[in-house]
């Protein structure tokens, strides 16, 4: 090739991006997306009893645990350097208003006390919602509206505030409301502040979609709706992406400290959009049960490499803008990263 062609412009062969890929040391040097165990939050499911560990059939390697075995799990999470854990409770008895969630002797309050004693420095987050605690499986108090049963948004707000205060009294470090009730962040902020917990952060499930990817979680938390679905309060997957921005704006105005997009993999566009619209606001994403279980199932059949696919998925979520990732692979990733 003539010298004239070599210097005609910045294209091939002068510019060869493969130079940045040829040597593993160069690939490592120029990477911008780096996962760390400190970015990851491990979801855990706790129920009453002693020495109880039951594997969740649709989520291999994940368990419903009694508080005593939860203690072992949080100690391991701390030793692995995870960013924290988030607790979901399954009460011994459920009723229409989720009474167990409002009790200082309820399963979540007990679990928080046990976990903080076992690993005092580990960040402990609690899910604030009614669905695991109600006998109907919906995320709040029910009322009849236009001839059908639906969640009474405003009547649910006080329950969520009361739940958050129970969790705070037990020792939770952060609360994470997930019910997608309008005004939930403001109600919880007022409740916490009034009870002397103005320092406690709120991670809001600000953009939570009514997703088919939640199926395995509903087995894990025993929270499937007994009738209907949650489309009247969770976001429509086909809604304009900007609706997520409106949801996040409202939650931030009410006092949210961190905002979350859920699910993660199918909503990378929403994560990126949120990060672009709210620079400087901590952004989380939930790599949900269905995303986890699909990979597990395919890996068990030998169709894919679980570790490679899991790491690639989590890197994509992180690259999209989520600095905090809730994932069932949290412990595995910490081990894979060494």
N, C-alpha and C positions, 0 to 999 in steps of 0.2 A: 504494500500500500504506500502511496506517495506521501511525502512530508506534508503536502498541501492538504490532503484528506485528513491526516492526523491532527492538524491544527485548525481545521475548519470550524469546529464547535466543540461543545462540552460532552458530546455523545460518545457512543461506542466507537473505537475501543479504549479511548482515554478514560472514560468513566466505566468502571466495572464494579458493580455493587457486590459481586461475589467475593471481592477482596475482603469484605467485612465478615464473610462467613467461612473463609477457607480454614482458618486456624481456630480451634476451640477457645484459646485464650483471647483472641480478638472478639469472637462472639460474646464471650463473657464481659469483656471490657465495654462493649458498646450497648449492652442491654440497658433499657430504661425501666422495664417492668420487673420488679423483684419481689417475690412473695416471701413473707416471713411468718413464722408462727404467731408473732405478735399482732399480725393483721387479722387473725382468725378467732372466731367465737364458736364454741362447741355447744349445740343444743342438747339438753338432757331432760329425760322424762322421769318423774318421781311419783311414787304412789305409796300409800300407807303399808306398814308391815315391817318385818324383819327378815334379813337374809333372803330377800326376794329379788331375783334377776330373771326376767323373761325376755327372750329375744323377740324383737318385732319382726314378724315373718316377712314383711315386704321391705324391710330395711336391714339387711344382714349386717351384723356387727354393732347394731344399736339395740338398746334394752330399756324396758321399764324397770326402774330400780327402787328399792326401799331406801329410806334415808341413810341407814347405816352403810349400805353399799355405794350410795351416792358420795359419801365421804371419801371412799377410795378413788372414785372417778375424778373428783375435783383435785385431790392431791396429785394424781397423775397429770391432769391438765396443767397444774401449776409447774410441775417438774419439767414438762415439755415446753414451757415458755409460751403457752397460748395467751392470746389477748384477753380471754375470759370465757365464761360459760353463761348460757341463758337457760333458765329453768321453766319447765312446763309441768303442771301438776294434774294428777288424776285423783280426785277425791274418793273416799270410801262410799259416800252417798251424794247424789245429785238431786237438785230440786229446780223449781222454775226460775229462781233468781240467783242461783250459784252461791248459796249461803256459805259454803266451806271457804270460798275465796275471800270472804269478809271477816274471817275469824283469825284471831291471833294464835289459835291452836290448830288451824287448818293445815293442809298438807304443804302448801307453799311456804307458809311461815315457818313450819317445822324444818322444812328442807333448807331454807335460808340459814337458819341458826346452825344446823349441822354443818353445812358447807363452809360457813365463815369460821367455824371452830376448826375445821379440818385444814383449810387453806386460807388464812386470814388475808393474805396479800393478793389473792387471785380476784380479779374483777368479777363481781357477781351481778348478773342482770336477771330481772324477772319479767316474764311476759305478763302483761295486764290485759286480760280479756275474760269474757264469761263463758266461752263456748265449751271449754273443758269441764266446766262446773255445773252447767245447766242440763236438766234432763231432756230438754228439747234440742240441744246442740247448737243453738243460735247464740250470737254474740251479745245478747242483751235481753232486756225485759220484753216480753211479747205483748202486742196489742192488736186488736182487730181494726184494720184499715181498709176501707172500700171493699168490704166483704171477704177479706183474707187476713190471715195472721202475718204480722210483720214485726220487726224489732222497733220498739219505741225509742227513738234516738235520745230524746231529752231525758226520759226517765232512767236511761242507762248511764248517763254521765256521772251521777252521784255514786253509783255502784263502782264505776271505774276509779273515781277519786278515792273512795274508801278502800278499794283493793290496794291501790298504790301506797296509801298510808300504812296499811297492814304490812306490806312488804318492806317499807322503809323502817318501821319499828323493829322488824325482825333482823334487819341488818343489810338489806339489799343496797348495792352501790349505785345501781342505775335501774330505772323502770322503763319498759318498752311496751306501750299500748299498741295493740294490733287489731282492734275491732273495727276500724274505719268508721267510727261514729263522728259526725260533724261536731266540732267543739270539744272533742275528748282531751286534746292536749291542754287547752285552757282550763278545763275542769280539774284535771290532774295537777296542773301547776298550782292552781289556787288551793287545792286540797293539801298538797305537800307543803306549800309555803305556810299555810295556816297551822299546820301541825309541827312546824319547826324544822322542816327539811328543805329549806330554800336552796341548799347547796347541792341537792340531788339532781343529776341530769336526767333528761327524758330523751330516749331514742324513739322517735315516732315512726311506725309503719305508715309513712305518709302516702306512698303510692303503692297500694296493695291491690293486686288484680284478682278478680274472681276466676281462678285458674284451675284447669284440670290437673295441674302438676302437684296438687296438695293431697292426692289420694292416700299415699302411704302415711303421711303425717296424721291423717284422721284415724288410722288404725293405732298409731303410736300414742296419740293423746286421747283416744276414744271420744272424739269430738265431732263425728259426722252428724249433720243435721238430721233430725228425725222426720222432717218433712221439708219439701221445697229445697231451696238453695240460698246462697248468700249474695245473689246478684243485685239485690236491692240496696246493698251497702258497700260491697267491694266493687272495685272499678271494672268496667267493661273492657276486655282486651282489645276490642275494636274501636274504642273511643279515641278521639284525637290525642296525640301525644301531649299536646299543650295542657290537657286536663290534669295530667300529673303535675305539671308546673303550678297550676292553680292550687292543687291539694297541698303541695309542699309550701307554697307561699303562705297559705292559711295556717299551717302548723307552725311555721317559723314565727308568724305574727303572734301566735298563742303561747309561744315560749319553748318550742322544741329546740333541743341543743344539737341533736344529730337526726338526720332524716334517712329513711330506708326505702329502697325499691324492692318489691317482692312480687313474683320470682325474679331470678337474676338472668339466667342464660337466654330465655326467650324475650328478655326486656333490656338487652344491652343498649338499645337505642335510647331508652328512657334514662338509664344510668348516665349515659354520655350527655344527654340533654340536661339532666339535672345538674351535673357537674359544671356544664358550661353556663347555666343560668345562675348558679349560686356558688361562685368561686369563694373558697374560704370556709364554706359550711361543711362540716364533716358528713360524709356520705357513706352509708352502709348498703349492702345488698344481701339478700337471703338466697343462697344456693339451696333450693328447696328439696323436699323429700323425693318428688317425682324425678327431678333431674339426677339426684343421687341414685335412685333405685334403677332407673333405666340403664345407667352405666354398669351398676353391679350385675344386673341380669345379663347384659350382653357379655360382660367379662367372664361370668360363670360359664357361659356357653363357648368361650374361647374366641368370640368374634372380635373383641377389641382388647387392648392392653389397659387395664383399669388405671394404673398409676399414670401412664402417659396421658390418657384422656382426662382424668381428674385434674392433673396439673395444668394441662392446656386450657381446660374450662375455667379454672380459678384465675389463671393468668389473664384470660380474656376479660373476666369480670373486673379484675384489678386494673387492667389497661383501660377499660371503659370509664373508670373514674371512681370505683368503690374502694376507699381506703380501709374499710372494715367489711369482712365477709363472714356471714354466718354459714357454716357448712358442717355436714356430718363427716367430712374427711379431715377435720381439723387435726386430730391426733395423728392420723396417717401422714398428713403432709409434714407435720413436725418431725416425724421419724424419717420420711423420705429426704427431707432437707438436711438431716443429720444434726 
